[in-house]
């Protein structure tokens, strides 16, 4: 099969389109033919060796995968470990536990989780003790096929196409996890969604609106601000204007925002505290602008602020995201779609920060 491999770190990294052996499924694994795969900032970190995780090259990146099952691995195991095998396959006997067939359309939970640790057992697979990132620690979806554990699969609702799935699976479910698991939105809350044209930001605006919140967002260009407004943000501010936190105080009649969905880090995170209402919460899932900040703890405890980390998603968040997409409550924003042999150009485009929404790769696009 054909696969893109990162052979040297950058930026720009050196990518090669190579013929590689077809992946073989082990017990409890399936092979998915990739129909569409989304790019994320995580891929850029992989490209530039910017992850605090050792990575072996060559590596096929890509974690936001939608496709069709083409092969199912053997589940043949000794009697004694039958139940373990069932768990590993996601056939754990729960009502509705999925059984998979060749031809099924699926999305993949890219935080590959063990299914057995204390966190996985209670459905919090985002904090699995033995998680691996698909497309970072093992080969991902910028290829014609990928092998993944069956337990990582989520069935695509009939009305959700592969591109919609690939545009929402990672960033959309990250926002779902932030807004419905790590933090809770009350109807009437003011929510600030940072970067309304980004993958997480564009989903966060829509989710917060559906939960009854009033949404403020940010965008560094007029096109990005227009997109954020179109998605449902009532007010969209330019983060290049140093006074944007003061503007939020004005908009909210000095109250501030009750919840911030943050994924930029650095100075932006600190500015978010200036916008935050008393008893307010910042939930953060990224740090593209800086991983280290100096935080003044006095206002943090006096105003009873909360700063909450959020990592990836649980499989349940992915299911909810796809259900919302099927119901038309969550729409993907797709900037552009590249064929597999132009994956390097797709990376360059995302790195340029001129994209509105998602950049996707379709391995079978000609
Ligand atoms: Zn686990």
Boltz pocket constraint, residues with backbone or C-beta under 6 A from the ligand:
constraints:
  - pocket:
      binder: B
      contacts: [[A, 113], [A, 114], [A, 115], [A, 116], [A, 117], [A, 118], [A, 119], [A, 120], [A, 121], [A, 125], [A, 127], [A, 128], [A, 129], [A, 130], [A, 131]]
      max_distance: 6.0
